[in-house]
Amino acid sequence: MNYFMLRSIDHAGYYETRIILMLIGIGVALYFAFRKRDYRYLIMFVSGVVFQAWLEYSLRSMAMRGAGYSLSVFGVTLSPMAAIILQGCAEGGILSLMAFWYLALRTDQDSGSDQWRTYLAVCFIIVLLAGIVGWMARGLPITSPRPMLGTQSIIRVSITILIAVLLAWWKGGLRYLGLFYIGLLIYIVLTFETLHIFGARYIGILDAAGQFAPASTLPQIAVMFLSHTFEVAGGKIHYFAVPYAIGLIKFRR
């Protein structure tokens, strides 16, 4: 059975809300940079932008987004390159920063209750914005039928995870990598499960007529779980491992 990640969010305000989150992420990164002289958040934001843009470029190059895939922002359909840049900035940056923020809250001795409240407030905004998009996108045509659990994808993600783990182990940062992974999962569940609940991003199959249809309950749960834990979170741990390995991210011991 072939499974697909189906989504109808690309023309329903998703990227407008991601731009809002991008601006929040930039604000958080600049606050830590200029008020606390902590540039790690800014570095992690940039890391997310670069790696996410490369991922989107790879997905498009392998035609894994589906034929004729496009996205629009404020009613304007973007060119492929503009869309890749936007996805890097509006998706990768905030995801990487939120995951690192959780890591920093768990490891920095001066992380007080105020920082936790601010982090949780941003988490609430993430759920709220995803809920708005899910409501707007319900029932709209599918914009991206991405194949799931393909051999090429499994190999690519497995290699990425292996390299990231080895880099973290080499620098003695496996605990940091693990906390970053948990931070990724938190962001992913808050965003994508909210969209999943509204039916704007879900697991599908091809029916007998060759049309996309929602998969049954068990595959929905199992494949989405694998997507969250392995493909998305696991496939993005290098967002932290690479800058950490080259000495851009450091922790007080």
C-alpha positions in Angstrom: 0.0 0.0 0.0 1.3 3.4 -1.0 0.7 6.2 1.4 0.8 10.0 0.7 1.0 13.1 2.8 -1.9 15.1 1.5 -2.3 18.8 2.2 -4.7 21.6 1.2 -3.0 24.4 3.1 -0.9 26.0 0.4 -3.5 28.5 -0.7 -5.4 28.9 2.6 -3.4 31.3 4.6 -0.7 28.9 5.8 2.3 30.9 4.6 0.8 34.1 5.8 0.6 32.7 9.3 4.2 31.3 8.9 5.3 34.8 8.1 3.8 36.0 11.4 5.7 33.2 13.2 8.9 34.1 11.3 8.6 37.7 12.5 8.1 36.4 16.1 11.1 34.1 15.7 13.3 37.0 14.4 12.1 39.1 17.3 13.1 36.4 19.8 16.4 35.9 18.2 17.2 39.6 18.1 16.1 40.0 21.8 18.6 37.4 22.9 21.3 38.8 20.6 21.1 42.4 21.7 19.7 42.3 25.2 21.5 39.2 26.5 24.4 39.0 24.0 23.4 35.4 23.2 23.7 34.9 19.5 22.8 31.2 19.5 19.1 31.9 18.7 20.0 33.9 15.7 22.4 31.3 14.5 19.8 28.6 14.9 17.2 30.7 13.0 19.6 31.1 10.1 20.5 27.4 10.2 16.8 26.5 9.9 16.4 28.8 7.0 19.3 27.4 5.0 18.6 23.7 5.6 14.8 24.1 5.1 15.3 25.9 1.8 17.7 23.1 0.7 15.1 20.5 1.7 12.4 22.2 -0.3 14.7 22.5 -3.3 15.4 18.8 -3.0 11.7 17.8 -2.8 10.9 19.9 -5.8 13.9 18.5 -7.8 12.7 14.9 -7.1 9.1 15.9 -7.9 8.0 14.8 -4.5 5.6 17.7 -4.0 3.5 16.6 -7.0 3.1 17.9 -10.5 2.3 21.6 -10.8 2.9 22.3 -7.2 2.8 26.0 -6.2 1.9 28.2 -3.3 0.6 31.7 -2.9 1.0 34.4 -0.3 -1.5 37.2 0.0 -3.1 36.1 -3.3 0.2 36.1 -5.3 1.4 32.8 -6.7 5.1 32.6 -6.2 7.7 31.3 -8.6 9.5 28.1 -7.6 12.6 29.8 -6.4 10.7 32.5 -4.5 8.6 29.7 -2.9 11.7 27.8 -1.8 13.2 30.9 -0.2 9.9 31.7 1.5 9.6 28.2 2.9 13.1 28.3 4.2 12.5 31.6 6.0 8.9 31.1 7.1 9.1 27.4 8.1 12.7 26.4 8.8 13.7 29.4 10.8 10.9 29.3 13.4 11.0 25.5 13.7 14.8 25.5 14.4 14.6 28.4 16.8 11.7 26.9 18.8 13.5 23.6 19.1 16.6 25.3 20.3 14.6 27.5 22.7 13.3 24.4 24.4 16.9 23.0 24.6 18.2 26.3 26.1 15.4 26.4 28.7 16.3 22.9 29.8 20.0 23.5 30.0 20.6 27.2 30.9 20.8 27.8 34.6 19.4 31.3 34.3 16.2 30.2 32.5 13.5 31.5 34.8 9.8 31.2 34.9 9.4 34.4 32.7 11.3 32.7 29.8 9.2 29.6 30.2 6.0 31.7 30.1 7.1 33.5 27.0 8.0 30.2 25.3 4.6 28.7 26.2 2.9 31.8 24.9 4.5 31.4 21.5 3.5 27.7 21.6 -0.1 28.9 22.1 0.2 31.3 19.1 1.5 28.4 17.0 -1.6 26.3 17.8 -3.9 29.2 17.3 -2.5 30.1 13.8 -2.5 26.4 12.8 -6.1 26.1 13.8 -7.0 29.2 11.7 -5.3 27.7 8.7 -6.9 24.3 9.3 -10.3 25.8 9.5 -9.8 27.8 6.3 -8.3 24.9 4.3 -10.9 22.2 5.2 -12.5 20.8 2.1 -10.2 22.6 -0.3 -8.5 20.7 -3.2 -5.3 18.9 -2.4 -2.2 21.0 -3.3 0.6 18.6 -2.4 0.4 14.8 -2.6 3.8 13.8 -1.2 4.7 10.0 -1.3 5.5 8.6 2.2 7.9 5.8 3.3 9.7 5.6 0.0 13.0 3.9 -0.1 14.9 7.0 -1.3 13.3 9.1 1.5 14.1 6.5 4.2 17.7 6.2 3.1 18.1 10.0 3.0 16.7 10.6 6.4 18.6 7.7 7.9 21.9 9.0 6.6 21.0 12.5 7.9 20.2 11.1 11.4 23.4 9.0 11.4 25.6 12.0 10.5 23.9 14.3 13.0 24.3 11.8 15.8 27.9 11.2 15.0 28.6 14.9 14.9 27.0 15.4 18.3 28.8 12.4 19.8 32.1 13.7 18.5 31.5 17.0 20.3 30.1 15.4 23.4 26.6 16.8 22.8 24.3 13.9 22.5 22.2 15.2 25.4 21.8 18.5 23.7 20.9 16.8 20.5 18.2 14.8 22.3 16.7 17.9 23.8 16.7 19.6 20.5 14.9 16.6 19.0 12.2 16.9 21.7 11.9 20.6 20.9 11.4 19.7 17.3 8.7 17.2 18.2 6.9 19.8 20.3 6.7 22.3 17.5 5.8 19.6 14.9 3.0 18.2 17.0 1.6 21.6 17.8 1.5 22.6 14.2 0.8 19.5 12.2 -1.5 17.7 14.5 -3.7 20.8 14.7 -3.8 20.8 10.9 -4.4 17.0 11.0 -7.4 17.4 13.3 -9.0 19.9 10.9 -8.3 17.6 7.9 -6.0 20.0 6.2 -2.9 17.8 6.3 -3.5 14.0 6.5 -2.4 10.6 5.3 -4.1 9.4 2.1 -4.1 6.6 -0.4 -5.1 6.1 -4.1 -8.5 4.5 -4.4 -9.7 2.1 -7.1 -10.5 5.1 -9.3 -7.0 6.5 -9.0 -8.2 9.4 -6.8 -6.8 10.4 -3.5 -8.8 9.4 -0.4 -8.1 9.5 3.4 -6.4 6.4 4.7 -8.2 4.4 7.5 -7.7 5.2 11.1 -4.8 2.9 12.0 -2.6 3.9 9.0 -3.5 7.6 9.7 -2.0 7.2 13.2 0.9 4.9 12.4 2.2 6.8 9.3 1.6 10.2 10.8 3.6 9.1 13.9 6.4 7.9 11.7 6.3 11.2 9.8 6.6 13.2 13.0 9.2 11.2 14.8 11.4 9.9 11.9 10.9 11.9 8.8 10.3 15.4 10.1 11.9 15.6 13.5 14.6 13.0 12.8 15.3 14.5 9.4 16.0 17.9 10.9 18.3 17.3 13.9 21.2 18.4 11.7 19.8 21.9 12.0 21.4 21.9 15.4 24.2 19.2 15.0 26.0 21.0 12.2 26.4 24.5 13.8 27.1 22.8 17.1 29.8 20.6 15.6 31.6 23.6 14.0 31.6 25.5 17.2 28.9 28.1 16.5 26.7 26.8 19.4 28.2 26.6 22.8 26.9 25.9 26.3 28.1 27.0 29.7 29.3 24.0 31.6 
